[in-house]
Amino acid sequence: MSKEATGTTGLAPTNVSVAAPSPTSEKRRGERMRILALLPDSQPRLAASVSQSCRLPLRPLLRIVCFFGLLGLAAIGLDRTFTFGLRHIQTSEFGASNAIMSGRVNAQVVISGSSRALVHYDPRIIQSITGLSAFNLGRNAAQTDMQWAFLKAYLKHNAKPRVVIHNLDPYSFVLTREVFDPGQYLPYLNEEEIYKPLRQIDPSVWKWKYIPLYGYAVEDMRFTWITAVKRLVGINPREDYFLGYNPRHLHWTGDFERYKSSISAGVKIEIQPQAVKLLEDLAQTCQSQGIQVVFVFAPEYFEMQSLTLNRAEMFSRFQEIADRFKVPFWDYSQSGLCRDRDLFYNSQHMNQEGASLFSSDIARRLSLFNLDQLPNHRRAARNLNAVSPAPSVLER
């Protein structure tokens, strides 16, 4: 065979190598893939990918929101349940307040004031002597601002009385500095006459109304919600309020002696202009509605009277307001009742025996009123004092 015939076929096969893709080609390939991902036929895949990436962090967030939402609903439900229970109590302090707010009192004679009104005036005795229905609105540790608030709430829900006896105190010209026993007000925060003055005393009262369970869990140290739960199962508190009157079957304690030793030089009680204005508003509002107002300073233990350094100034203010609004002012400071320690359990408050004697004399004075043609207050005061200048008929 010739060399030409064999040609190149006789040569050994040569190795063929494939070059690796350059970095530039990889970059171009990646760009093409991104462009394809943006084409219409790839949009479903893109949406599914985005949906799955967003779904994972939302699930725990949704669970947290649902958890706290359920807690909020439970708190709202409990708060309304407690309020419902308290608003349906039929006895004791809440029973008296509920009767007022539901318009079931409609008495002809209403007594307003602080704890001195609450424990001094027995409406049952007033009714039996005068023949007029009576009710006591007195509130523990309430100054003129909260006394006037409850009287306004009473006038809103009940027929207007023929007579309002407003009891005066050594602290009648001092505003309430701190809300005493917040639990007693919690069921009535929707009453603007109650809520507004409470806000003026303590601006944080809005929390009681608008944050569920805040009032019951944070502010109410007497655990009033337990009383509400008992009412929901048919248990009312023991009855110790009678037409709003809360009798105290107590004897003289040592409180006054300790207090007296701590202020041996006496005490000067502040006279605040805003409190004076509130007492004037009370007299003027009742007068404008045709309601006869009577100011009464109920018996105060005589030893305490000499310890009040500005007592004369205070009583001068009482008399000036009474004269200006034509209101009778019955001052029992010189009554023989004030000297009988057995009729008191402390210097400011009479026990049940003392309250009965005092209420009897108040009723006799009221019975002299011709309520169809109310007398001029000066003539009335003179005639009443002639009958019972210092209720000596009740001295023991």
Secondary structure as GFF3:
##gff-version 3
##sequence-region A 1 396
A	DSSP	alpha_helix	3	6	.	.	.	ID=ss1
A	DSSP	three_ten_helix	7	10	.	.	.	ID=ss2
A	DSSP	alpha_helix	23	37	.	.	.	ID=ss3
A	DSSP	three_ten_helix	40	42	.	.	.	ID=ss4
A	DSSP	alpha_helix	43	87	.	.	.	ID=ss5
A	DSSP	alpha_helix	92	101	.	.	.	ID=ss6
A	DSSP	beta_strand	109	112	.	.	.	ID=ss7
A	DSSP	alpha_helix	115	120	.	.	.	ID=ss8
A	DSSP	alpha_helix	123	130	.	.	.	ID=ss9
A	DSSP	beta_strand	134	136	.	.	.	ID=ss10
A	DSSP	alpha_helix	144	157	.	.	.	ID=ss11
A	DSSP	beta_strand	163	167	.	.	.	ID=ss12
A	DSSP	three_ten_helix	182	184	.	.	.	ID=ss13
A	DSSP	three_ten_helix	186	188	.	.	.	ID=ss14
A	DSSP	alpha_helix	192	201	.	.	.	ID=ss15
A	DSSP	alpha_helix	205	210	.	.	.	ID=ss16
A	DSSP	alpha_helix	214	214	.	.	.	ID=ss17
A	DSSP	pi_helix	215	219	.	.	.	ID=ss18
A	DSSP	alpha_helix	224	232	.	.	.	ID=ss19
A	DSSP	alpha_helix	255	262	.	.	.	ID=ss20
A	DSSP	alpha_helix	273	288	.	.	.	ID=ss21
A	DSSP	beta_strand	292	297	.	.	.	ID=ss22
A	DSSP	alpha_helix	302	305	.	.	.	ID=ss23
A	DSSP	alpha_helix	311	324	.	.	.	ID=ss24
A	DSSP	beta_strand	329	331	.	.	.	ID=ss25
A	DSSP	three_ten_helix	336	339	.	.	.	ID=ss26
A	DSSP	three_ten_helix	341	343	.	.	.	ID=ss27
A	DSSP	alpha_helix	352	367	.	.	.	ID=ss28
A	DSSP	alpha_helix	377	387	.	.	.	ID=ss29
A	DSSP	three_ten_helix	392	394	.	.	.	ID=ss30
###
